[in-house]
Amino acid sequence: MSTEHEHDADCREVLERVYFFIDNELDHASRAQIEEHLTACAPCVQEVDLERMVKALIARSCREHAPVELRQRVMFSIRQVQIEVRRESPFD
Ligand SMILES: [Zn+2]
């Protein structure tokens, strides 16, 4: 039970820093910490992949300022796919 709680805290830290992680803006220690977490946490891996995908899509479709609206639309459609994937996931 307590390990589950610690795990949640870790996930929150990872998700709070996911943008910095993707942009390589973390110091070495923080980066290593997140990488270590990702080796053991599938949901966080999915989240990082999702953010990377969104970032790449936006970079491709809008090279200058990505409108918030576009980002939300992309996020929404990817999340729909993710929800469907999770429904079939044996981890639930
Ligand atoms: Zn996690």
PDB file of the backbone (N, CA, C, O) and the ligand in Angstrom, with CONECT records:
HET     ZN  A 101       1
ATOM      1  N   MET A   1       0.830  -1.206   0.000  1.00  0.00           N
ATOM      2  CA  MET A   1       0.000   0.000   0.000  1.00  0.00           C
ATOM      3  C   MET A   1       0.862   1.253   0.000  1.00  0.00           C
ATOM      4  O   MET A   1       0.629   2.192  -0.761  1.00  0.00           O
ATOM      5  N   SER A   2       1.888   1.244   0.892  1.00  0.00           N
ATOM      6  CA  SER A   2       2.732   2.436   0.968  1.00  0.00           C
ATOM      7  C   SER A   2       3.589   2.586  -0.301  1.00  0.00           C
ATOM      8  O   SER A   2       3.890   3.697  -0.737  1.00  0.00           O
ATOM      9  N   THR A   3       3.971   1.443  -0.878  1.00  0.00           N
ATOM     10  CA  THR A   3       4.778   1.532  -2.104  1.00  0.00           C
ATOM     11  C   THR A   3       3.959   2.150  -3.231  1.00  0.00           C
ATOM     12  O   THR A   3       4.479   2.884  -4.072  1.00  0.00           O
ATOM     13  N   GLU A   4       2.667   1.837  -3.228  1.00  0.00           N
ATOM     14  CA  GLU A   4       1.789   2.393  -4.246  1.00  0.00           C
ATOM     15  C   GLU A   4       1.744   3.920  -4.135  1.00  0.00           C
ATOM     16  O   GLU A   4       1.751   4.645  -5.130  1.00  0.00           O
ATOM     17  N   HIS A   5       1.697   4.369  -2.885  1.00  0.00           N
ATOM     18  CA  HIS A   5       1.655   5.808  -2.650  1.00  0.00           C
ATOM     19  C   HIS A   5       2.936   6.488  -3.140  1.00  0.00           C
ATOM     20  O   HIS A   5       2.883   7.524  -3.803  1.00  0.00           O
ATOM     21  N   GLU A   6       4.069   5.904  -2.811  1.00  0.00           N
ATOM     22  CA  GLU A   6       5.351   6.447  -3.271  1.00  0.00           C
ATOM     23  C   GLU A   6       5.411   6.486  -4.792  1.00  0.00           C
ATOM     24  O   GLU A   6       5.927   7.423  -5.401  1.00  0.00           O
ATOM     25  N   HIS A   7       4.871   5.444  -5.366  1.00  0.00           N
ATOM     26  CA  HIS A   7       4.880   5.354  -6.810  1.00  0.00           C
ATOM     27  C   HIS A   7       4.082   6.505  -7.436  1.00  0.00           C
ATOM     28  O   HIS A   7       4.492   7.092  -8.438  1.00  0.00           O
ATOM     29  N   ASP A   8       2.932   6.811  -6.821  1.00  0.00           N
ATOM     30  CA  ASP A   8       2.115   7.918  -7.317  1.00  0.00           C
ATOM     31  C   ASP A   8       2.881   9.231  -7.278  1.00  0.00           C
ATOM     32  O   ASP A   8       2.816  10.030  -8.212  1.00  0.00           O
ATOM     33  N   ALA A   9       3.601   9.442  -6.195  1.00  0.00           N
ATOM     34  CA  ALA A   9       4.378  10.672  -6.063  1.00  0.00           C
ATOM     35  C   ALA A   9       5.421  10.750  -7.176  1.00  0.00           C
ATOM     36  O   ALA A   9       5.618  11.808  -7.775  1.00  0.00           O
ATOM     37  N   ASP A  10       6.074   9.649  -7.446  1.00  0.00           N
ATOM     38  CA  ASP A  10       7.057   9.587  -8.518  1.00  0.00           C
ATOM     39  C   ASP A  10       6.441   9.956  -9.858  1.00  0.00           C
ATOM     40  O   ASP A  10       6.992  10.743 -10.627  1.00  0.00           O
ATOM     41  N   CYS A  11       5.283   9.363 -10.113  1.00  0.00           N
ATOM     42  CA  CYS A  11       4.603   9.616 -11.377  1.00  0.00           C
ATOM     43  C   CYS A  11       4.283  11.107 -11.517  1.00  0.00           C
ATOM     44  O   CYS A  11       4.452  11.701 -12.582  1.00  0.00           O
ATOM     45  N   ARG A  12       3.823  11.683 -10.424  1.00  0.00           N
ATOM     46  CA  ARG A  12       3.461  13.095 -10.484  1.00  0.00           C
ATOM     47  C   ARG A  12       4.696  13.935 -10.821  1.00  0.00           C
ATOM     48  O   ARG A  12       4.630  14.860 -11.631  1.00  0.00           O
ATOM     49  N   GLU A  13       5.804  13.601 -10.196  1.00  0.00           N
ATOM     50  CA  GLU A  13       7.046  14.329 -10.480  1.00  0.00           C
ATOM     51  C   GLU A  13       7.452  14.187 -11.938  1.00  0.00           C
ATOM     52  O   GLU A  13       7.862  15.151 -12.585  1.00  0.00           O
ATOM     53  N   VAL A  14       7.329  12.972 -12.437  1.00  0.00           N
ATOM     54  CA  VAL A  14       7.690  12.723 -13.841  1.00  0.00           C
ATOM     55  C   VAL A  14       6.789  13.537 -14.760  1.00  0.00           C
ATOM     56  O   VAL A  14       7.263  14.186 -15.693  1.00  0.00           O
ATOM     57  N   LEU A  15       5.499  13.498 -14.491  1.00  0.00           N
ATOM     58  CA  LEU A  15       4.552  14.169 -15.377  1.00  0.00           C
ATOM     59  C   LEU A  15       4.684  15.691 -15.298  1.00  0.00           C
ATOM     60  O   LEU A  15       4.434  16.400 -16.274  1.00  0.00           O
ATOM     61  N   GLU A  16       5.076  16.175 -14.132  1.00  0.00           N
ATOM     62  CA  GLU A  16       5.287  17.621 -13.996  1.00  0.00           C
ATOM     63  C   GLU A  16       6.475  18.084 -14.828  1.00  0.00           C
ATOM     64  O   GLU A  16       6.521  19.227 -15.282  1.00  0.00           O
ATOM     65  N   ARG A  17       7.428  17.192 -15.020  1.00  0.00           N
ATOM     66  CA  ARG A  17       8.662  17.580 -15.712  1.00  0.00           C
ATOM     67  C   ARG A  17       8.775  17.011 -17.119  1.00  0.00           C
ATOM     68  O   ARG A  17       9.821  17.105 -17.761  1.00  0.00           O
ATOM     69  N   VAL A  18       7.674  16.417 -17.587  1.00  0.00           N
ATOM     70  CA  VAL A  18       7.746  15.719 -18.879  1.00  0.00           C
ATOM     71  C   VAL A  18       8.154  16.654 -20.027  1.00  0.00           C
ATOM     72  O   VAL A  18       8.879  16.241 -20.933  1.00  0.00           O
ATOM     73  N   TYR A  19       7.696  17.893 -19.991  1.00  0.00           N
ATOM     74  CA  TYR A  19       8.041  18.833 -21.075  1.00  0.00           C
ATOM     75  C   TYR A  19       9.533  19.155 -21.064  1.00  0.00           C
ATOM     76  O   TYR A  19      10.175  19.224 -22.112  1.00  0.00           O
ATOM     77  N   PHE A  20      10.070  19.350 -19.861  1.00  0.00           N
ATOM     78  CA  PHE A  20      11.497  19.650 -19.737  1.00  0.00           C
ATOM     79  C   PHE A  20      12.321  18.443 -20.154  1.00  0.00           C
ATOM     80  O   PHE A  20      13.382  18.563 -20.766  1.00  0.00           O
ATOM     81  N   PHE A  21      11.792  17.272 -19.800  1.00  0.00           N
ATOM     82  CA  PHE A  21      12.472  16.030 -20.152  1.00  0.00           C
ATOM     83  C   PHE A  21      12.572  15.890 -21.676  1.00  0.00           C
ATOM     84  O   PHE A  21      13.632  15.576 -22.217  1.00  0.00           O
ATOM     85  N   ILE A  22      11.459  16.127 -22.342  1.00  0.00           N
ATOM     86  CA  ILE A  22      11.422  16.007 -23.796  1.00  0.00           C
ATOM     87  C   ILE A  22      12.315  17.053 -24.459  1.00  0.00           C
ATOM     88  O   ILE A  22      12.973  16.784 -25.465  1.00  0.00           O
ATOM     89  N   ASP A  23      12.324  18.240 -23.878  1.00  0.00           N
ATOM     90  CA  ASP A  23      13.123  19.328 -24.448  1.00  0.00           C
ATOM     91  C   ASP A  23      14.584  19.307 -24.021  1.00  0.00           C
ATOM     92  O   ASP A  23      15.348  20.211 -24.359  1.00  0.00           O
ATOM     93  N   ASN A  24      14.972  18.269 -23.275  1.00  0.00           N
ATOM     94  CA  ASN A  24      16.348  18.163 -22.783  1.00  0.00           C
ATOM     95  C   ASN A  24      16.764  19.352 -21.942  1.00  0.00           C
ATOM     96  O   ASN A  24      17.890  19.840 -22.046  1.00  0.00           O
ATOM     97  N   GLU A  25      15.850  19.811 -21.112  1.00  0.00           N
ATOM     98  CA  GLU A  25      16.156  20.974 -20.287  1.00  0.00           C
ATOM     99  C   GLU A  25      16.393  20.608 -18.822  1.00  0.00           C
ATOM    100  O   GLU A  25      16.431  21.483 -17.956  1.00  0.00           O
ATOM    101  N   LEU A  26      16.547  19.336 -18.556  1.00  0.00           N
ATOM    102  CA  LEU A  26      16.777  18.907 -17.173  1.00  0.00           C
ATOM    103  C   LEU A  26      18.270  18.699 -16.942  1.00  0.00           C
ATOM    104  O   LEU A  26      19.026  18.381 -17.860  1.00  0.00           O
ATOM    105  N   ASP A  27      18.670  18.889 -15.681  1.00  0.00           N
ATOM    106  CA  ASP A  27      20.053  18.547 -15.353  1.00  0.00           C
ATOM    107  C   ASP A  27      20.190  17.022 -15.368  1.00  0.00           C
ATOM    108  O   ASP A  27      19.204  16.286 -15.425  1.00  0.00           O
ATOM    109  N   HIS A  28      21.429  16.585 -15.315  1.00  0.00           N
ATOM    110  CA  HIS A  28      21.690  15.158 -15.496  1.00  0.00           C
ATOM    111  C   HIS A  28      20.983  14.313 -14.436  1.00  0.00           C
ATOM    112  O   HIS A  28      20.428  13.261 -14.751  1.00  0.00           O
ATOM    113  N   ALA A  29      21.000  14.766 -13.190  1.00  0.00           N
ATOM    114  CA  ALA A  29      20.413  13.986 -12.086  1.00  0.00           C
ATOM    115  C   ALA A  29      18.907  13.810 -12.273  1.00  0.00           C
ATOM    116  O   ALA A  29      18.389  12.705 -12.116  1.00  0.00           O
ATOM    117  N   SER A  30      18.207  14.887 -12.606  1.00  0.00           N
ATOM    118  CA  SER A  30      16.758  14.802 -12.791  1.00  0.00           C
ATOM    119  C   SER A  30      16.415  13.910 -13.961  1.00  0.00           C
ATOM    120  O   SER A  30      15.460  13.135 -13.923  1.00  0.00           O
ATOM    121  N   ARG A  31      17.211  14.037 -14.995  1.00  0.00           N
ATOM    122  CA  ARG A  31      16.992  13.256 -16.201  1.00  0.00           C
ATOM    123  C   ARG A  31      17.157  11.760 -15.911  1.00  0.00           C
ATOM    124  O   ARG A  31      16.347  10.935 -16.336  1.00  0.00           O
ATOM    125  N   ALA A  32      18.201  11.440 -15.195  1.00  0.00           N
ATOM    126  CA  ALA A  32      18.477  10.047 -14.836  1.00  0.00           C
ATOM    127  C   ALA A  32      17.342   9.489 -13.979  1.00  0.00           C
ATOM    128  O   ALA A  32      16.936   8.336 -14.130  1.00  0.00           O
ATOM    129  N   GLN A  33      16.843  10.329 -13.081  1.00  0.00           N
ATOM    130  CA  GLN A  33      15.750   9.917 -12.197  1.00  0.00           C
ATOM    131  C   GLN A  33      14.507   9.558 -13.007  1.00  0.00           C
ATOM    132  O   GLN A  33      13.864   8.539 -12.758  1.00  0.00           O
ATOM    133  N   ILE A  34      14.184  10.395 -13.965  1.00  0.00           N
ATOM    134  CA  ILE A  34      13.010  10.151 -14.803  1.00  0.00           C
ATOM    135  C   ILE A  34      13.227   8.917 -15.672  1.00  0.00           C
ATOM    136  O   ILE A  34      12.334   8.080 -15.810  1.00  0.00           O
ATOM    137  N   GLU A  35      14.403   8.811 -16.250  1.00  0.00           N
ATOM    138  CA  GLU A  35      14.681   7.652 -17.098  1.00  0.00           C
ATOM    139  C   GLU A  35      14.537   6.354 -16.309  1.00  0.00           C
ATOM    140  O   GLU A  35      14.017   5.358 -16.811  1.00  0.00           O
ATOM    141  N   GLU A  36      15.008   6.389 -15.067  1.00  0.00           N
ATOM    142  CA  GLU A  36      14.904   5.207 -14.227  1.00  0.00           C
ATOM    143  C   GLU A  36      13.430   4.878 -13.956  1.00  0.00           C
ATOM    144  O   GLU A  36      13.018   3.718 -14.000  1.00  0.00           O
ATOM    145  N   HIS A  37      12.651   5.924 -13.677  1.00  0.00           N
ATOM    146  CA  HIS A  37      11.223   5.718 -13.432  1.00  0.00           C
ATOM    147  C   HIS A  37      10.550   5.113 -14.668  1.00  0.00           C
ATOM    148  O   HIS A  37       9.690   4.240 -14.555  1.00  0.00           O
ATOM    149  N   LEU A  38      10.951   5.583 -15.832  1.00  0.00           N
ATOM    150  CA  LEU A  38      10.315   5.117 -17.069  1.00  0.00           C
ATOM    151  C   LEU A  38      10.609   3.651 -17.369  1.00  0.00           C
ATOM    152  O   LEU A  38       9.839   2.996 -18.070  1.00  0.00           O
ATOM    153  N   THR A  39      11.702   3.141 -16.850  1.00  0.00           N
ATOM    154  CA  THR A  39      11.989   1.725 -17.094  1.00  0.00           C
ATOM    155  C   THR A  39      11.007   0.835 -16.342  1.00  0.00           C
ATOM    156  O   THR A  39      10.857  -0.343 -16.668  1.00  0.00           O
ATOM    157  N   ALA A  40      10.330   1.401 -15.326  1.00  0.00           N
ATOM    158  CA  ALA A  40       9.457   0.577 -14.485  1.00  0.00           C
ATOM    159  C   ALA A  40       7.992   1.000 -14.525  1.00  0.00           C
ATOM    160  O   ALA A  40       7.154   0.385 -13.865  1.00  0.00           O
ATOM    161  N   CYS A  41       7.673   2.039 -15.288  1.00  0.00           N
ATOM    162  CA  CYS A  41       6.315   2.563 -15.210  1.00  0.00           C
ATOM    163  C   CYS A  41       5.725   2.775 -16.605  1.00  0.00           C
ATOM    164  O   CYS A  41       5.985   3.786 -17.257  1.00  0.00           O
ATOM    165  N   ALA A  42       4.936   1.816 -17.043  1.00  0.00           N
ATOM    166  CA  ALA A  42       4.349   1.870 -18.381  1.00  0.00           C
ATOM    167  C   ALA A  42       3.445   3.092 -18.603  1.00  0.00           C
ATOM    168  O   ALA A  42       3.529   3.708 -19.665  1.00  0.00           O
ATOM    169  N   PRO A  43       2.594   3.462 -17.656  1.00  0.00           N
ATOM    170  CA  PRO A  43       1.737   4.632 -17.889  1.00  0.00           C
ATOM    171  C   PRO A  43       2.537   5.913 -18.140  1.00  0.00           C
ATOM    172  O   PRO A  43       2.144   6.734 -18.969  1.00  0.00           O
ATOM    173  N   CYS A  44       3.649   6.088 -17.433  1.00  0.00           N
ATOM    174  CA  CYS A  44       4.473   7.277 -17.647  1.00  0.00           C
ATOM    175  C   CYS A  44       5.169   7.224 -19.005  1.00  0.00           C
ATOM    176  O   CYS A  44       5.325   8.252 -19.663  1.00  0.00           O
ATOM    177  N   VAL A  45       5.580   6.050 -19.418  1.00  0.00           N
ATOM    178  CA  VAL A  45       6.176   5.894 -20.745  1.00  0.00           C
ATOM    179  C   VAL A  45       5.174   6.344 -21.808  1.00  0.00           C
ATOM    180  O   VAL A  45       5.518   7.054 -22.753  1.00  0.00           O
ATOM    181  N   GLN A  46       3.922   5.909 -21.626  1.00  0.00           N
ATOM    182  CA  GLN A  46       2.867   6.294 -22.570  1.00  0.00           C
ATOM    183  C   GLN A  46       2.690   7.803 -22.599  1.00  0.00           C
ATOM    184  O   GLN A  46       2.510   8.408 -23.656  1.00  0.00           O
ATOM    185  N   GLU A  47       2.744   8.391 -21.414  1.00  0.00           N
ATOM    186  CA  GLU A  47       2.553   9.837 -21.313  1.00  0.00           C
ATOM    187  C   GLU A  47       3.689  10.592 -22.009  1.00  0.00           C
ATOM    188  O   GLU A  47       3.454  11.578 -22.707  1.00  0.00           O
ATOM    189  N   VAL A  48       4.910  10.121 -21.813  1.00  0.00           N
ATOM    190  CA  VAL A  48       6.061  10.751 -22.462  1.00  0.00           C
ATOM    191  C   VAL A  48       5.961  10.587 -23.982  1.00  0.00           C
ATOM    192  O   VAL A  48       6.214  11.523 -24.739  1.00  0.00           O
ATOM    193  N   ASP A  49       5.591   9.389 -24.405  1.00  0.00           N
ATOM    194  CA  ASP A  49       5.415   9.130 -25.840  1.00  0.00           C
ATOM    195  C   ASP A  49       4.358  10.052 -26.418  1.00  0.00           C
ATOM    196  O   ASP A  49       4.519  10.606 -27.506  1.00  0.00           O
ATOM    197  N   LEU A  50       3.275  10.205 -25.671  1.00  0.00           N
ATOM    198  CA  LEU A  50       2.172  11.055 -26.107  1.00  0.00           C
ATOM    199  C   LEU A  50       2.645  12.494 -26.288  1.00  0.00           C
ATOM    200  O   LEU A  50       2.355  13.130 -27.302  1.00  0.00           O
ATOM    201  N   GLU A  51       3.367  12.996 -25.306  1.00  0.00           N
ATOM    202  CA  GLU A  51       3.849  14.373 -25.384  1.00  0.00           C
ATOM    203  C   GLU A  51       4.834  14.555 -26.541  1.00  0.00           C
ATOM    204  O   GLU A  51       4.831  15.576 -27.228  1.00  0.00           O
ATOM    205  N   ARG A  52       5.666  13.547 -26.733  1.00  0.00           N
ATOM    206  CA  ARG A  52       6.612  13.595 -27.854  1.00  0.00           C
ATOM    207  C   ARG A  52       5.877  13.644 -29.187  1.00  0.00           C
ATOM    208  O   ARG A  52       6.237  14.386 -30.101  1.00  0.00           O
ATOM    209  N   MET A  53       4.827  12.817 -29.261  1.00  0.00           N
ATOM    210  CA  MET A  53       4.045  12.733 -30.490  1.00  0.00           C
ATOM    211  C   MET A  53       3.374  14.071 -30.783  1.00  0.00           C
ATOM    212  O   MET A  53       3.403  14.569 -31.908  1.00  0.00           O
ATOM    213  N   VAL A  54       2.775  14.632 -29.749  1.00  0.00           N
ATOM    214  CA  VAL A  54       2.092  15.921 -29.893  1.00  0.00           C
ATOM    215  C   VAL A  54       3.086  16.992 -30.334  1.00  0.00           C
ATOM    216  O   VAL A  54       2.813  17.787 -31.233  1.00  0.00           O
ATOM    217  N   LYS A  55       4.232  16.990 -29.683  1.00  0.00           N
ATOM    218  CA  LYS A  55       5.260  17.978 -29.996  1.00  0.00           C
ATOM    219  C   LYS A  55       5.724  17.847 -31.453  1.00  0.00           C
ATOM    220  O   LYS A  55       5.881  18.844 -32.158  1.00  0.00           O
ATOM    221  N   ALA A  56       5.937  16.613 -31.884  1.00  0.00           N
ATOM    222  CA  ALA A  56       6.387  16.372 -33.249  1.00  0.00           C
ATOM    223  C   ALA A  56       5.328  16.782 -34.265  1.00  0.00           C
ATOM    224  O   ALA A  56       5.628  17.395 -35.290  1.00  0.00           O
ATOM    225  N   LEU A  57       4.080  16.428 -33.956  1.00  0.00           N
ATOM    226  CA  LEU A  57       2.977  16.769 -34.865  1.00  0.00           C
ATOM    227  C   LEU A  57       2.843  18.278 -35.015  1.00  0.00           C
ATOM    228  O   LEU A  57       2.673  18.797 -36.118  1.00  0.00           O
ATOM    229  N   ILE A  58       2.921  18.960 -33.898  1.00  0.00           N
ATOM    230  CA  ILE A  58       2.775  20.411 -33.928  1.00  0.00           C
ATOM    231  C   ILE A  58       3.961  21.046 -34.634  1.00  0.00           C
ATOM    232  O   ILE A  58       3.795  21.987 -35.410  1.00  0.00           O
ATOM    233  N   ALA A  59       5.139  20.541 -34.371  1.00  0.00           N
ATOM    234  CA  ALA A  59       6.336  21.079 -35.010  1.00  0.00           C
ATOM    235  C   ALA A  59       6.236  20.940 -36.524  1.00  0.00           C
ATOM    236  O   ALA A  59       6.668  21.811 -37.278  1.00  0.00           O
ATOM    237  N   ARG A  60       5.656  19.824 -36.947  1.00  0.00           N
ATOM    238  CA  ARG A  60       5.539  19.565 -38.372  1.00  0.00           C
ATOM    239  C   ARG A  60       4.464  20.435 -39.024  1.00  0.00           C
ATOM    240  O   ARG A  60       4.660  20.980 -40.111  1.00  0.00           O
ATOM    241  N   SER A  61       3.332  20.553 -38.342  1.00  0.00           N
ATOM    242  CA  SER A  61       2.217  21.260 -38.976  1.00  0.00           C
ATOM    243  C   SER A  61       2.289  22.767 -38.768  1.00  0.00           C
ATOM    244  O   SER A  61       1.628  23.519 -39.484  1.00  0.00           O
ATOM    245  N   CYS A  62       3.061  23.209 -37.821  1.00  0.00           N
ATOM    246  CA  CYS A  62       3.136  24.643 -37.554  1.00  0.00           C
ATOM    247  C   CYS A  62       4.522  24.987 -37.035  1.00  0.00           C
ATOM    248  O   CYS A  62       4.795  24.839 -35.844  1.00  0.00           O
ATOM    249  N   ARG A  63       5.373  25.434 -37.896  1.00  0.00           N
ATOM    250  CA  ARG A  63       6.776  25.587 -37.533  1.00  0.00           C
ATOM    251  C   ARG A  63       7.030  26.759 -36.589  1.00  0.00           C
ATOM    252  O   ARG A  63       8.034  26.773 -35.877  1.00  0.00           O
ATOM    253  N   GLU A  64       6.146  27.721 -36.576  1.00  0.00           N
ATOM    254  CA  GLU A  64       6.406  28.877 -35.714  1.00  0.00           C
ATOM    255  C   GLU A  64       5.637  28.790 -34.398  1.00  0.00           C
ATOM    256  O   GLU A  64       6.039  28.040 -33.508  1.00  0.00           O
ATOM    257  N   HIS A  65       4.563  29.522 -34.255  1.00  0.00           N
ATOM    258  CA  HIS A  65       3.836  29.469 -32.987  1.00  0.00           C
ATOM    259  C   HIS A  65       2.670  28.491 -33.098  1.00  0.00           C
ATOM    260  O   HIS A  65       1.729  28.703 -33.863  1.00  0.00           O
ATOM    261  N   ALA A  66       2.756  27.420 -32.320  1.00  0.00           N
ATOM    262  CA  ALA A  66       1.678  26.434 -32.336  1.00  0.00           C
ATOM    263  C   ALA A  66       0.476  26.998 -31.595  1.00  0.00           C
ATOM    264  O   ALA A  66       0.566  27.303 -30.406  1.00  0.00           O
ATOM    265  N   PRO A  67      -0.637  27.136 -32.282  1.00  0.00           N
ATOM    266  CA  PRO A  67      -1.816  27.640 -31.584  1.00  0.00           C
ATOM    267  C   PRO A  67      -2.303  26.640 -30.539  1.00  0.00           C
ATOM    268  O   PRO A  67      -2.276  25.428 -30.756  1.00  0.00           O
ATOM    269  N   VAL A  68      -2.740  27.164 -29.419  1.00  0.00           N
ATOM    270  CA  VAL A  68      -3.228  26.318 -28.329  1.00  0.00           C
ATOM    271  C   VAL A  68      -4.349  25.409 -28.824  1.00  0.00           C
ATOM    272  O   VAL A  68      -4.445  24.241 -28.447  1.00  0.00           O
ATOM    273  N   GLU A  69      -5.173  25.969 -29.659  1.00  0.00           N
ATOM    274  CA  GLU A  69      -6.320  25.221 -30.171  1.00  0.00           C
ATOM    275  C   GLU A  69      -5.867  23.963 -30.927  1.00  0.00           C
ATOM    276  O   GLU A  69      -6.441  22.886 -30.763  1.00  0.00           O
ATOM    277  N   LEU A  70      -4.849  24.118 -31.738  1.00  0.00           N
ATOM    278  CA  LEU A  70      -4.320  22.981 -32.502  1.00  0.00           C
ATOM    279  C   LEU A  70      -3.791  21.918 -31.547  1.00  0.00           C
ATOM    280  O   LEU A  70      -4.047  20.724 -31.709  1.00  0.00           O
ATOM    281  N   ARG A  71      -3.047  22.384 -30.550  1.00  0.00           N
ATOM    282  CA  ARG A  71      -2.478  21.453 -29.580  1.00  0.00           C
ATOM    283  C   ARG A  71      -3.582  20.668 -28.885  1.00  0.00           C
ATOM    284  O   ARG A  71      -3.480  19.453 -28.714  1.00  0.00           O
ATOM    285  N   GLN A  72      -4.625  21.366 -28.490  1.00  0.00           N
ATOM    286  CA  GLN A  72      -5.729  20.698 -27.802  1.00  0.00           C
ATOM    287  C   GLN A  72      -6.412  19.679 -28.700  1.00  0.00           C
ATOM    288  O   GLN A  72      -6.809  18.601 -28.257  1.00  0.00           O
ATOM    289  N   ARG A  73      -6.541  20.042 -29.969  1.00  0.00           N
ATOM    290  CA  ARG A  73      -7.198  19.125 -30.901  1.00  0.00           C
ATOM    291  C   ARG A  73      -6.368  17.850 -31.075  1.00  0.00           C
ATOM    292  O   ARG A  73      -6.896  16.738 -31.088  1.00  0.00           O
ATOM    293  N   VAL A  74      -5.071  18.045 -31.206  1.00  0.00           N
ATOM    294  CA  VAL A  74      -4.172  16.895 -31.364  1.00  0.00           C
ATOM    295  C   VAL A  74      -4.189  16.029 -30.109  1.00  0.00           C
ATOM    296  O   VAL A  74      -4.291  14.805 -30.183  1.00  0.00           O
ATOM    297  N   MET A  75      -4.088  16.686 -28.957  1.00  0.00           N
ATOM    298  CA  MET A  75      -4.133  15.965 -27.690  1.00  0.00           C
ATOM    299  C   MET A  75      -5.421  15.154 -27.569  1.00  0.00           C
ATOM    300  O   MET A  75      -5.411  13.996 -27.151  1.00  0.00           O
ATOM    301  N   PHE A  76      -6.507  15.781 -27.938  1.00  0.00           N
ATOM    302  CA  PHE A  76      -7.809  15.127 -27.827  1.00  0.00           C
ATOM    303  C   PHE A  76      -7.862  13.870 -28.686  1.00  0.00           C
ATOM    304  O   PHE A  76      -8.288  12.814 -28.218  1.00  0.00           O
ATOM    305  N   SER A  77      -7.439  13.977 -29.920  1.00  0.00           N
ATOM    306  CA  SER A  77      -7.552  12.807 -30.796  1.00  0.00           C
ATOM    307  C   SER A  77      -6.591  11.709 -30.370  1.00  0.00           C
ATOM    308  O   SER A  77      -6.915  10.528 -30.495  1.00  0.00           O
ATOM    309  N   ILE A  78      -5.420  12.073 -29.872  1.00  0.00           N
ATOM    310  CA  ILE A  78      -4.496  11.037 -29.399  1.00  0.00           C
ATOM    311  C   ILE A  78      -5.052  10.372 -28.145  1.00  0.00           C
ATOM    312  O   ILE A  78      -4.930   9.159 -27.972  1.00  0.00           O
ATOM    313  N   ARG A  79      -5.651  11.158 -27.288  1.00  0.00           N
ATOM    314  CA  ARG A  79      -6.219  10.583 -26.055  1.00  0.00           C
ATOM    315  C   ARG A  79      -7.348   9.596 -26.372  1.00  0.00           C
ATOM    316  O   ARG A  79      -7.501   8.576 -25.700  1.00  0.00           O
ATOM    317  N   GLN A  80      -8.117   9.907 -27.382  1.00  0.00           N
ATOM    318  CA  GLN A  80      -9.177   8.980 -27.783  1.00  0.00           C
ATOM    319  C   GLN A  80      -8.576   7.622 -28.143  1.00  0.00           C
ATOM    320  O   GLN A  80      -9.083   6.574 -27.743  1.00  0.00           O
ATOM    321  N   VAL A  81      -7.509   7.666 -28.888  1.00  0.00           N
ATOM    322  CA  VAL A  81      -6.829   6.426 -29.283  1.00  0.00           C
ATOM    323  C   VAL A  81      -6.300   5.718 -28.049  1.00  0.00           C
ATOM    324  O   VAL A  81      -6.440   4.505 -27.899  1.00  0.00           O
ATOM    325  N   GLN A  82      -5.684   6.506 -27.161  1.00  0.00           N
ATOM    326  CA  GLN A  82      -5.122   5.941 -25.939  1.00  0.00           C
ATOM    327  C   GLN A  82      -6.172   5.249 -25.085  1.00  0.00           C
ATOM    328  O   GLN A  82      -5.935   4.167 -24.549  1.00  0.00           O
ATOM    329  N   ILE A  83      -7.326   5.878 -24.963  1.00  0.00           N
ATOM    330  CA  ILE A  83      -8.406   5.299 -24.172  1.00  0.00           C
ATOM    331  C   ILE A  83      -8.805   3.949 -24.757  1.00  0.00           C
ATOM    332  O   ILE A  83      -9.047   2.989 -24.026  1.00  0.00           O
ATOM    333  N   GLU A  84      -8.868   3.892 -26.061  1.00  0.00           N
ATOM    334  CA  GLU A  84      -9.221   2.627 -26.697  1.00  0.00           C
ATOM    335  C   GLU A  84      -8.159   1.564 -26.444  1.00  0.00           C
ATOM    336  O   GLU A  84      -8.471   0.398 -26.200  1.00  0.00           O
ATOM    337  N   VAL A  85      -6.905   1.987 -26.505  1.00  0.00           N
ATOM    338  CA  VAL A  85      -5.813   1.045 -26.247  1.00  0.00           C
ATOM    339  C   VAL A  85      -5.892   0.540 -24.820  1.00  0.00           C
ATOM    340  O   VAL A  85      -5.724  -0.652 -24.562  1.00  0.00           O
ATOM    341  N   ARG A  86      -6.151   1.462 -23.886  1.00  0.00           N
ATOM    342  CA  ARG A  86      -6.196   1.088 -22.470  1.00  0.00           C
ATOM    343  C   ARG A  86      -7.340   0.129 -22.167  1.00  0.00           C
ATOM    344  O   ARG A  86      -7.237  -0.726 -21.287  1.00  0.00           O
ATOM    345  N   ARG A  87      -8.413   0.286 -22.900  1.00  0.00           N
ATOM    346  CA  ARG A  87      -9.559  -0.591 -22.695  1.00  0.00           C
ATOM    347  C   ARG A  87      -9.177  -2.049 -22.933  1.00  0.00           C
ATOM    348  O   ARG A  87      -9.702  -2.963 -22.298  1.00  0.00           O
ATOM    349  N   GLU A  88      -8.252  -2.236 -23.863  1.00  0.00           N
ATOM    350  CA  GLU A  88      -7.831  -3.603 -24.181  1.00  0.00           C
ATOM    351  C   GLU A  88      -6.625  -4.031 -23.370  1.00  0.00           C
ATOM    352  O   GLU A  88      -6.169  -5.172 -23.451  1.00  0.00           O
ATOM    353  N   SER A  89      -6.115  -3.086 -22.580  1.00  0.00           N
ATOM    354  CA  SER A  89      -4.907  -3.366 -21.819  1.00  0.00           C
ATOM    355  C   SER A  89      -5.174  -4.340 -20.675  1.00  0.00           C
ATOM    356  O   SER A  89      -6.187  -4.220 -19.987  1.00  0.00           O
ATOM    357  N   PRO A  90      -4.276  -5.302 -20.465  1.00  0.00           N
ATOM    358  CA  PRO A  90      -4.450  -6.257 -19.370  1.00  0.00           C
ATOM    359  C   PRO A  90      -4.070  -5.669 -18.019  1.00  0.00           C
ATOM    360  O   PRO A  90      -4.264  -6.323 -16.994  1.00  0.00           O
ATOM    361  N   PHE A  91      -3.527  -4.436 -17.990  1.00  0.00           N
ATOM    362  CA  PHE A  91      -3.056  -3.848 -16.740  1.00  0.00           C
ATOM    363  C   PHE A  91      -4.183  -3.292 -15.880  1.00  0.00           C
ATOM    364  O   PHE A  91      -3.999  -3.091 -14.680  1.00  0.00           O
ATOM    365  N   ASP A  92      -5.332  -3.042 -16.467  1.00  0.00           N
ATOM    366  CA  ASP A  92      -6.447  -2.514 -15.680  1.00  0.00           C
ATOM    367  C   ASP A  92      -7.041  -3.607 -14.836  1.00  0.00           C
ATOM    368  O   ASP A  92      -7.996  -3.367 -14.098  1.00  0.00           O
TER     369      ASP A  92
HETATM  370 ZN    ZN A 101       5.017   6.631 -13.419  1.00  0.00          ZN2+
END
